[in-house]
Amino acid sequence: MHQQIRVNPAKSPADLAGVLRALTPFNILAAGGSDVEHGGEFAFAVDHSQMDAASQALKNAGYNPRTVDVYHEFVPNQPGALAGVVARWAAANRQSGKMIKDIAVGAAGADGKVPVQIYAE
């Protein structure tokens, strides 16, 4: 199972730039979020070997990150690929009652594949 770090950038005031400053030592592989500075969460992925260090960096900066399990897939950088990921996730989770909360999408790597993470509740 792949994991993702999620954090509400709320300080006073909410500041996504502050979250990203705390994460400057890390290569963010995929990112997403909704209502990020209005009570929502910024969701991102780093290399698995850096998950603990990235979470600690956020804690050291005064944030309260949490790590969650996500559906993860590398897809070709071509039209329709994202629709395919969502369809595969939906088929695999139809019985669980989970619904997609959000997705995070990264940039294509050297192999041309794009990382996609789906977070569901």
PyMOL commands that place a pseudoatom at each C-alpha (Angstrom):
pseudoatom trace, name=CA, resn=MET, resi=1, chain=A, elem=C, hetatm=0, pos=[0.000, 0.000, 0.000]
pseudoatom trace, name=CA, resn=HIS, resi=2, chain=A, elem=C, hetatm=0, pos=[1.236, 3.455, -0.800]
pseudoatom trace, name=CA, resn=GLN, resi=3, chain=A, elem=C, hetatm=0, pos=[0.950, 6.339, 1.586]
pseudoatom trace, name=CA, resn=GLN, resi=4, chain=A, elem=C, hetatm=0, pos=[0.413, 10.055, 1.397]
pseudoatom trace, name=CA, resn=ILE, resi=5, chain=A, elem=C, hetatm=0, pos=[0.940, 12.856, 3.903]
pseudoatom trace, name=CA, resn=ARG, resi=6, chain=A, elem=C, hetatm=0, pos=[-1.962, 15.224, 4.481]
pseudoatom trace, name=CA, resn=VAL, resi=7, chain=A, elem=C, hetatm=0, pos=[-1.757, 18.478, 6.390]
pseudoatom trace, name=CA, resn=ASN, resi=8, chain=A, elem=C, hetatm=0, pos=[-4.050, 21.384, 7.155]
pseudoatom trace, name=CA, resn=PRO, resi=9, chain=A, elem=C, hetatm=0, pos=[-1.881, 24.490, 6.674]
pseudoatom trace, name=CA, resn=ALA, resi=10, chain=A, elem=C, hetatm=0, pos=[-3.791, 26.333, 9.404]
pseudoatom trace, name=CA, resn=LYS, resi=11, chain=A, elem=C, hetatm=0, pos=[-1.732, 28.611, 11.520]
pseudoatom trace, name=CA, resn=SER, resi=12, chain=A, elem=C, hetatm=0, pos=[-2.867, 32.170, 11.922]
pseudoatom trace, name=CA, resn=PRO, resi=13, chain=A, elem=C, hetatm=0, pos=[-3.556, 32.774, 9.059]
pseudoatom trace, name=CA, resn=ALA, resi=14, chain=A, elem=C, hetatm=0, pos=[-3.482, 29.559, 7.015]
pseudoatom trace, name=CA, resn=ASP, resi=15, chain=A, elem=C, hetatm=0, pos=[-0.324, 29.524, 4.895]
pseudoatom trace, name=CA, resn=LEU, resi=16, chain=A, elem=C, hetatm=0, pos=[0.345, 26.909, 2.220]
pseudoatom trace, name=CA, resn=ALA, resi=17, chain=A, elem=C, hetatm=0, pos=[3.597, 28.688, 1.373]
pseudoatom trace, name=CA, resn=GLY, resi=18, chain=A, elem=C, hetatm=0, pos=[4.754, 27.999, 4.945]
pseudoatom trace, name=CA, resn=VAL, resi=19, chain=A, elem=C, hetatm=0, pos=[4.030, 24.290, 4.528]
pseudoatom trace, name=CA, resn=LEU, resi=20, chain=A, elem=C, hetatm=0, pos=[6.013, 24.235, 1.303]
pseudoatom trace, name=CA, resn=ARG, resi=21, chain=A, elem=C, hetatm=0, pos=[8.920, 26.123, 2.906]
pseudoatom trace, name=CA, resn=ALA, resi=22, chain=A, elem=C, hetatm=0, pos=[9.100, 23.378, 5.544]
pseudoatom trace, name=CA, resn=LEU, resi=23, chain=A, elem=C, hetatm=0, pos=[9.215, 20.812, 2.732]
pseudoatom trace, name=CA, resn=THR, resi=24, chain=A, elem=C, hetatm=0, pos=[11.975, 22.429, 0.620]
pseudoatom trace, name=CA, resn=PRO, resi=25, chain=A, elem=C, hetatm=0, pos=[14.475, 19.608, 1.368]
pseudoatom trace, name=CA, resn=PHE, resi=26, chain=A, elem=C, hetatm=0, pos=[12.094, 17.062, -0.176]
pseudoatom trace, name=CA, resn=ASN, resi=27, chain=A, elem=C, hetatm=0, pos=[11.142, 16.252, -3.744]
pseudoatom trace, name=CA, resn=ILE, resi=28, chain=A, elem=C, hetatm=0, pos=[7.340, 16.283, -3.857]
pseudoatom trace, name=CA, resn=LEU, resi=29, chain=A, elem=C, hetatm=0, pos=[6.333, 13.551, -6.311]
pseudoatom trace, name=CA, resn=ALA, resi=30, chain=A, elem=C, hetatm=0, pos=[2.583, 14.227, -6.403]
pseudoatom trace, name=CA, resn=ALA, resi=31, chain=A, elem=C, hetatm=0, pos=[0.389, 16.897, -4.837]
pseudoatom trace, name=CA, resn=GLY, resi=32, chain=A, elem=C, hetatm=0, pos=[-3.244, 17.844, -4.542]
pseudoatom trace, name=CA, resn=GLY, resi=33, chain=A, elem=C, hetatm=0, pos=[-5.805, 19.327, -2.219]
pseudoatom trace, name=CA, resn=SER, resi=34, chain=A, elem=C, hetatm=0, pos=[-8.995, 21.291, -1.948]
pseudoatom trace, name=CA, resn=ASP, resi=35, chain=A, elem=C, hetatm=0, pos=[-9.958, 24.346, 0.096]
pseudoatom trace, name=CA, resn=VAL, resi=36, chain=A, elem=C, hetatm=0, pos=[-6.339, 24.261, 1.229]
pseudoatom trace, name=CA, resn=GLU, resi=37, chain=A, elem=C, hetatm=0, pos=[-6.363, 27.632, 3.007]
pseudoatom trace, name=CA, resn=HIS, resi=38, chain=A, elem=C, hetatm=0, pos=[-10.062, 27.405, 3.927]
pseudoatom trace, name=CA, resn=GLY, resi=39, chain=A, elem=C, hetatm=0, pos=[-9.986, 24.420, 6.300]
pseudoatom trace, name=CA, resn=GLY, resi=40, chain=A, elem=C, hetatm=0, pos=[-9.040, 21.717, 3.789]
pseudoatom trace, name=CA, resn=GLU, resi=41, chain=A, elem=C, hetatm=0, pos=[-5.856, 19.734, 3.429]
pseudoatom trace, name=CA, resn=PHE, resi=42, chain=A, elem=C, hetatm=0, pos=[-2.778, 19.815, 1.240]
pseudoatom trace, name=CA, resn=ALA, resi=43, chain=A, elem=C, hetatm=0, pos=[-1.977, 16.225, 0.222]
pseudoatom trace, name=CA, resn=PHE, resi=44, chain=A, elem=C, hetatm=0, pos=[1.382, 15.168, -1.137]
pseudoatom trace, name=CA, resn=ALA, resi=45, chain=A, elem=C, hetatm=0, pos=[3.725, 12.258, -1.681]
pseudoatom trace, name=CA, resn=VAL, resi=46, chain=A, elem=C, hetatm=0, pos=[7.470, 12.021, -1.310]
pseudoatom trace, name=CA, resn=ASP, resi=47, chain=A, elem=C, hetatm=0, pos=[9.714, 9.006, -1.790]
pseudoatom trace, name=CA, resn=HIS, resi=48, chain=A, elem=C, hetatm=0, pos=[8.773, 6.319, 0.753]
pseudoatom trace, name=CA, resn=SER, resi=49, chain=A, elem=C, hetatm=0, pos=[12.211, 6.574, 2.354]
pseudoatom trace, name=CA, resn=GLN, resi=50, chain=A, elem=C, hetatm=0, pos=[11.510, 10.247, 3.153]
pseudoatom trace, name=CA, resn=MET, resi=51, chain=A, elem=C, hetatm=0, pos=[7.978, 9.959, 4.575]
pseudoatom trace, name=CA, resn=ASP, resi=52, chain=A, elem=C, hetatm=0, pos=[9.010, 10.084, 8.241]
pseudoatom trace, name=CA, resn=ALA, resi=53, chain=A, elem=C, hetatm=0, pos=[11.468, 12.935, 7.703]
pseudoatom trace, name=CA, resn=ALA, resi=54, chain=A, elem=C, hetatm=0, pos=[8.903, 15.008, 5.770]
pseudoatom trace, name=CA, resn=SER, resi=55, chain=A, elem=C, hetatm=0, pos=[6.293, 14.483, 8.499]
pseudoatom trace, name=CA, resn=GLN, resi=56, chain=A, elem=C, hetatm=0, pos=[8.836, 15.470, 11.146]
pseudoatom trace, name=CA, resn=ALA, resi=57, chain=A, elem=C, hetatm=0, pos=[9.785, 18.613, 9.194]
pseudoatom trace, name=CA, resn=LEU, resi=58, chain=A, elem=C, hetatm=0, pos=[6.127, 19.655, 9.205]
pseudoatom trace, name=CA, resn=LYS, resi=59, chain=A, elem=C, hetatm=0, pos=[5.825, 18.946, 12.936]
pseudoatom trace, name=CA, resn=ASN, resi=60, chain=A, elem=C, hetatm=0, pos=[8.977, 20.969, 13.597]
pseudoatom trace, name=CA, resn=ALA, resi=61, chain=A, elem=C, hetatm=0, pos=[7.370, 23.869, 11.696]
pseudoatom trace, name=CA, resn=GLY, resi=62, chain=A, elem=C, hetatm=0, pos=[4.248, 23.692, 13.886]
pseudoatom trace, name=CA, resn=TYR, resi=63, chain=A, elem=C, hetatm=0, pos=[1.930, 21.698, 11.639]
pseudoatom trace, name=CA, resn=ASN, resi=64, chain=A, elem=C, hetatm=0, pos=[0.046, 18.504, 12.433]
pseudoatom trace, name=CA, resn=PRO, resi=65, chain=A, elem=C, hetatm=0, pos=[0.499, 16.113, 9.474]
pseudoatom trace, name=CA, resn=ARG, resi=66, chain=A, elem=C, hetatm=0, pos=[-1.113, 12.723, 9.194]
pseudoatom trace, name=CA, resn=THR, resi=67, chain=A, elem=C, hetatm=0, pos=[-0.210, 9.774, 7.005]
pseudoatom trace, name=CA, resn=VAL, resi=68, chain=A, elem=C, hetatm=0, pos=[-2.935, 7.888, 5.153]
pseudoatom trace, name=CA, resn=ASP, resi=69, chain=A, elem=C, hetatm=0, pos=[-3.085, 4.906, 2.829]
pseudoatom trace, name=CA, resn=VAL, resi=70, chain=A, elem=C, hetatm=0, pos=[-3.948, 5.699, -0.781]
pseudoatom trace, name=CA, resn=TYR, resi=71, chain=A, elem=C, hetatm=0, pos=[-4.561, 3.842, -4.006]
pseudoatom trace, name=CA, resn=HIS, resi=72, chain=A, elem=C, hetatm=0, pos=[-1.517, 4.504, -6.167]
pseudoatom trace, name=CA, resn=GLU, resi=73, chain=A, elem=C, hetatm=0, pos=[-0.775, 3.849, -9.798]
pseudoatom trace, name=CA, resn=PHE, resi=74, chain=A, elem=C, hetatm=0, pos=[1.718, 5.023, -12.422]
pseudoatom trace, name=CA, resn=VAL, resi=75, chain=A, elem=C, hetatm=0, pos=[-0.072, 5.690, -15.700]
pseudoatom trace, name=CA, resn=PRO, resi=76, chain=A, elem=C, hetatm=0, pos=[1.057, 6.613, -19.198]
pseudoatom trace, name=CA, resn=ASN, resi=77, chain=A, elem=C, hetatm=0, pos=[1.126, 10.330, -19.962]
pseudoatom trace, name=CA, resn=GLN, resi=78, chain=A, elem=C, hetatm=0, pos=[-1.701, 10.180, -22.494]
pseudoatom trace, name=CA, resn=PRO, resi=79, chain=A, elem=C, hetatm=0, pos=[-5.360, 11.156, -22.875]
pseudoatom trace, name=CA, resn=GLY, resi=80, chain=A, elem=C, hetatm=0, pos=[-7.771, 8.983, -20.916]
pseudoatom trace, name=CA, resn=ALA, resi=81, chain=A, elem=C, hetatm=0, pos=[-5.186, 7.593, -18.504]
pseudoatom trace, name=CA, resn=LEU, resi=82, chain=A, elem=C, hetatm=0, pos=[-6.658, 9.372, -15.463]
pseudoatom trace, name=CA, resn=ALA, resi=83, chain=A, elem=C, hetatm=0, pos=[-10.150, 8.137, -16.339]
pseudoatom trace, name=CA, resn=GLY, resi=84, chain=A, elem=C, hetatm=0, pos=[-8.752, 4.604, -16.426]
pseudoatom trace, name=CA, resn=VAL, resi=85, chain=A, elem=C, hetatm=0, pos=[-7.211, 4.918, -12.949]
pseudoatom trace, name=CA, resn=VAL, resi=86, chain=A, elem=C, hetatm=0, pos=[-10.484, 6.158, -11.474]
pseudoatom trace, name=CA, resn=ALA, resi=87, chain=A, elem=C, hetatm=0, pos=[-12.448, 3.380, -13.182]
pseudoatom trace, name=CA, resn=ARG, resi=88, chain=A, elem=C, hetatm=0, pos=[-10.058, 0.711, -11.871]
pseudoatom trace, name=CA, resn=TRP, resi=89, chain=A, elem=C, hetatm=0, pos=[-10.218, 2.139, -8.342]
pseudoatom trace, name=CA, resn=ALA, resi=90, chain=A, elem=C, hetatm=0, pos=[-14.023, 2.277, -8.450]
pseudoatom trace, name=CA, resn=ALA, resi=91, chain=A, elem=C, hetatm=0, pos=[-14.264, -1.325, -9.643]
pseudoatom trace, name=CA, resn=ALA, resi=92, chain=A, elem=C, hetatm=0, pos=[-11.909, -2.514, -6.899]
pseudoatom trace, name=CA, resn=ASN, resi=93, chain=A, elem=C, hetatm=0, pos=[-13.721, -0.606, -4.141]
pseudoatom trace, name=CA, resn=ARG, resi=94, chain=A, elem=C, hetatm=0, pos=[-17.362, -0.806, -5.154]
pseudoatom trace, name=CA, resn=GLN, resi=95, chain=A, elem=C, hetatm=0, pos=[-18.225, -3.055, -2.191]
pseudoatom trace, name=CA, resn=SER, resi=96, chain=A, elem=C, hetatm=0, pos=[-16.332, -1.066, 0.479]
pseudoatom trace, name=CA, resn=GLY, resi=97, chain=A, elem=C, hetatm=0, pos=[-18.633, 1.947, 0.425]
pseudoatom trace, name=CA, resn=LYS, resi=98, chain=A, elem=C, hetatm=0, pos=[-15.645, 4.279, 0.121]
pseudoatom trace, name=CA, resn=MET, resi=99, chain=A, elem=C, hetatm=0, pos=[-15.909, 7.322, -2.098]
pseudoatom trace, name=CA, resn=ILE, resi=100, chain=A, elem=C, hetatm=0, pos=[-13.128, 9.452, -3.580]
pseudoatom trace, name=CA, resn=LYS, resi=101, chain=A, elem=C, hetatm=0, pos=[-12.307, 12.462, -1.444]
pseudoatom trace, name=CA, resn=ASP, resi=102, chain=A, elem=C, hetatm=0, pos=[-9.530, 13.750, -3.686]
pseudoatom trace, name=CA, resn=ILE, resi=103, chain=A, elem=C, hetatm=0, pos=[-6.717, 12.807, -5.997]
pseudoatom trace, name=CA, resn=ALA, resi=104, chain=A, elem=C, hetatm=0, pos=[-3.094, 13.880, -6.244]
pseudoatom trace, name=CA, resn=VAL, resi=105, chain=A, elem=C, hetatm=0, pos=[-1.284, 13.847, -9.569]
pseudoatom trace, name=CA, resn=GLY, resi=106, chain=A, elem=C, hetatm=0, pos=[2.433, 14.232, -10.159]
pseudoatom trace, name=CA, resn=ALA, resi=107, chain=A, elem=C, hetatm=0, pos=[4.651, 15.032, -13.121]
pseudoatom trace, name=CA, resn=ALA, resi=108, chain=A, elem=C, hetatm=0, pos=[5.746, 12.409, -15.606]
pseudoatom trace, name=CA, resn=GLY, resi=109, chain=A, elem=C, hetatm=0, pos=[8.994, 10.686, -14.664]
pseudoatom trace, name=CA, resn=ALA, resi=110, chain=A, elem=C, hetatm=0, pos=[11.864, 9.747, -16.934]
pseudoatom trace, name=CA, resn=ASP, resi=111, chain=A, elem=C, hetatm=0, pos=[9.893, 6.653, -17.962]
pseudoatom trace, name=CA, resn=GLY, resi=112, chain=A, elem=C, hetatm=0, pos=[6.975, 8.847, -19.110]
pseudoatom trace, name=CA, resn=LYS, resi=113, chain=A, elem=C, hetatm=0, pos=[4.657, 7.537, -16.378]
pseudoatom trace, name=CA, resn=VAL, resi=114, chain=A, elem=C, hetatm=0, pos=[2.596, 9.865, -14.182]
pseudoatom trace, name=CA, resn=PRO, resi=115, chain=A, elem=C, hetatm=0, pos=[2.001, 9.061, -10.501]
pseudoatom trace, name=CA, resn=VAL, resi=116, chain=A, elem=C, hetatm=0, pos=[-1.647, 9.237, -9.419]
pseudoatom trace, name=CA, resn=GLN, resi=117, chain=A, elem=C, hetatm=0, pos=[-2.886, 8.787, -5.852]
pseudoatom trace, name=CA, resn=ILE, resi=118, chain=A, elem=C, hetatm=0, pos=[-6.557, 8.438, -4.885]
pseudoatom trace, name=CA, resn=TYR, resi=119, chain=A, elem=C, hetatm=0, pos=[-7.631, 9.116, -1.310]
pseudoatom trace, name=CA, resn=ALA, resi=120, chain=A, elem=C, hetatm=0, pos=[-11.018, 7.761, -0.328]
pseudoatom trace, name=CA, resn=GLU, resi=121, chain=A, elem=C, hetatm=0, pos=[-13.156, 7.714, 2.797]
for i in range(1, 121): cmd.bond("trace and resi %d" % i, "trace and resi %d" % (i + 1))
show_as sticks, trace
zoom trace
